[in-house]
């Protein structure tokens, strides 16, 4: 599990959020990673 979490974080490299809220939009890897890196809140947990 730790390896999976490290790989997930390496994909988006958000400075403070492990699970950033990406919202909706283009989901190509490059665009998704950029949105994840710039997120201002965590993904919803409900």
MDTraj code that builds the backbone (N, CA, C; nanometers):
import mdtraj as md
import numpy as np

residues = "UNK UNK UNK UNK UNK UNK UNK UNK UNK UNK UNK UNK UNK UNK UNK UNK UNK UNK UNK UNK UNK UNK UNK UNK UNK UNK UNK UNK UNK UNK UNK UNK UNK UNK UNK UNK UNK UNK UNK UNK UNK UNK UNK UNK UNK UNK".split()
xyz = np.array([
    [0.0830, -0.1188, 0.0000],
    [0.0000, 0.0000, 0.0000],
    [0.0878, 0.1256, 0.0000],
    [0.1942, 0.1226, 0.0769],
    [0.2819, 0.2396, 0.0831],
    [0.3406, 0.2714, -0.0546],
    [0.3791, 0.1698, -0.1273],
    [0.4330, 0.1922, -0.2623],
    [0.3273, 0.2546, -0.3535],
    [0.2025, 0.2089, -0.3417],
    [0.0945, 0.2657, -0.4229],
    [0.0708, 0.4119, -0.3885],
    [0.0712, 0.4460, -0.2605],
    [0.0525, 0.5855, -0.2191],
    [0.1673, 0.6732, -0.2669],
    [0.2881, 0.6217, -0.2605],
    [0.4035, 0.6985, -0.3103],
    [0.3924, 0.7237, -0.4614],
    [0.3492, 0.6225, -0.5346],
    [0.3335, 0.6384, -0.6802],
    [0.2231, 0.7395, -0.7108],
    [0.1140, 0.7344, -0.6348],
    [0.0030, 0.8292, -0.6541],
    [0.0510, 0.9716, -0.6275],
    [0.1230, 0.9917, -0.5171],
    [0.1739, 1.1252, -0.4853],
    [0.2738, 1.1714, -0.5915],
    [0.3590, 1.0822, -0.6375],
    [0.4578, 1.1187, -0.7400],
    [0.3902, 1.1633, -0.8683],
    [0.2698, 1.1115, -0.8947],
    [0.1955, 1.1496, -1.0148],
    [0.1548, 1.2967, -1.0089],
    [0.1032, 1.3430, -0.8946],
    [0.0534, 1.4805, -0.8876],
    [0.1438, 1.5747, -0.8090],
    [0.2207, 1.5251, -0.7159],
    [0.3164, 1.6035, -0.6360],
    [0.2582, 1.7322, -0.5782],
    [0.1392, 1.7213, -0.5221],
    [0.0811, 1.8380, -0.4550],
    [0.1659, 1.8665, -0.3313],
    [0.1977, 1.9927, -0.3031],
    [0.2864, 2.0243, -0.1910],
    [0.2298, 1.9908, -0.0530],
    [0.0968, 1.9815, -0.0373],
    [0.0439, 1.9542, 0.0963],
    [-0.0746, 1.8577, 0.1002],
    [-0.1323, 1.8221, -0.0124],
    [-0.2485, 1.7333, -0.0131],
    [-0.2131, 1.5979, -0.0734],
    [-0.2485, 1.4905, -0.0028],
    [-0.2264, 1.3579, -0.0583],
    [-0.3378, 1.3208, -0.1555],
    [-0.4626, 1.3632, -0.1251],
    [-0.5775, 1.3347, -0.2098],
    [-0.6444, 1.4650, -0.2522],
    [-0.5848, 1.5367, -0.3501],
    [-0.6414, 1.6645, -0.3927],
    [-0.7705, 1.6484, -0.4733],
    [-0.8578, 1.7463, -0.4595],
    [-0.9836, 1.7496, -0.5341],
    [-0.9551, 1.8058, -0.6728],
    [-0.9774, 1.7237, -0.7754],
    [-0.9427, 1.7656, -0.9114],
    [-1.0579, 1.8287, -0.9870],
    [-1.1791, 1.8108, -0.9406],
    [-1.2925, 1.8649, -1.0140],
    [-1.3143, 1.7885, -1.1431],
    [-1.3877, 1.8494, -1.2330],
    [-1.4194, 1.7830, -1.3595],
    [-1.3439, 1.8495, -1.4734],
    [-1.3266, 1.7751, -1.5798],
    [-1.2595, 1.8297, -1.6964],
    [-1.1818, 1.7228, -1.7691],
    [-1.0878, 1.7655, -1.8490],
    [-1.0037, 1.6758, -1.9278],
    [-0.9268, 1.5827, -1.8338],
    [-0.9292, 1.4536, -1.8615],
    [-0.8619, 1.3576, -1.7753],
    [-0.7418, 1.2909, -1.8399],
    [-0.6796, 1.3588, -1.9368],
    [-0.5541, 1.3050, -1.9876],
    [-0.4522, 1.3144, -1.8732],
    [-0.3564, 1.2234, -1.8659],
    [-0.2637, 1.2228, -1.7518],
    [-0.1957, 1.3573, -1.7247],
    [-0.1526, 1.4254, -1.8289],
    [-0.0817, 1.5519, -1.8098],
    [-0.1728, 1.6585, -1.7487],
    [-0.2935, 1.6708, -1.8022],
    [-0.3881, 1.7723, -1.7542],
    [-0.4362, 1.7366, -1.6140],
    [-0.4639, 1.6105, -1.5910],
    [-0.5100, 1.5667, -1.4597],
    [-0.4039, 1.5921, -1.3532],
    [-0.2797, 1.5598, -1.3813],
    [-0.1716, 1.5828, -1.2852],
    [-0.1579, 1.7320, -1.2535],
    [-0.1719, 1.8172, -1.3548],
    [-0.1612, 1.9615, -1.3314],
    [-0.2754, 2.0098, -1.2419],
    [-0.3996, 1.9623, -1.2700],
    [-0.5131, 2.0020, -1.1855],
    [-0.4941, 1.9515, -1.0431],
    [-0.4430, 1.8312, -1.0278],
    [-0.4206, 1.7760, -0.8943],
    [-0.3164, 1.8588, -0.8197],
    [-0.2112, 1.8977, -0.8897],
    [-0.1043, 1.9746, -0.8259],
    [-0.1529, 2.1126, -0.7812],
    [-0.2480, 2.1697, -0.8508],
    [-0.2960, 2.3049, -0.8204],
    [-0.4229, 2.3065, -0.7353],
    [-0.4733, 2.1911, -0.6930],
    [-0.5975, 2.1841, -0.6154],
    [-0.5853, 2.2639, -0.4852],
    [-0.6995, 2.3159, -0.4408],
    [-0.7004, 2.3936, -0.3163],
    [-0.7754, 2.3242, -0.2038],
    [-0.8317, 2.2059, -0.2326],
    [-0.9026, 2.1324, -0.1283],
    [-0.8850, 1.9829, -0.1513],
    [-0.9196, 1.9037, -0.0503],
    [-0.9098, 1.7592, -0.0637],
    [-1.0307, 1.7046, -0.1377],
    [-1.0162, 1.5836, -0.1920],
    [-1.1305, 1.5221, -0.2582],
    [-1.2366, 1.4892, -0.1530],
    [-1.3629, 1.4966, -0.1905],
    [-1.4710, 1.4692, -0.0952],
    [-1.4617, 1.3262, -0.0426],
    [-1.5007, 1.3068, 0.0797],
    [-1.4926, 1.1726, 0.1395],
    [-1.6289, 1.1153, 0.1763],
    [-1.7337, 1.1663, 0.1193],
    [-1.8667, 1.1133, 0.1514],
    [-1.9150, 1.0148, 0.0494],
])
top = md.Topology()
chain = top.add_chain()
for i, resn in enumerate(residues, 1):
    res = top.add_residue(resn, chain, resSeq=i)
    for name in ("N", "CA", "C"):
        top.add_atom(name, md.element.get_by_symbol(name[0]), res)
traj = md.Trajectory(xyz[None], top)
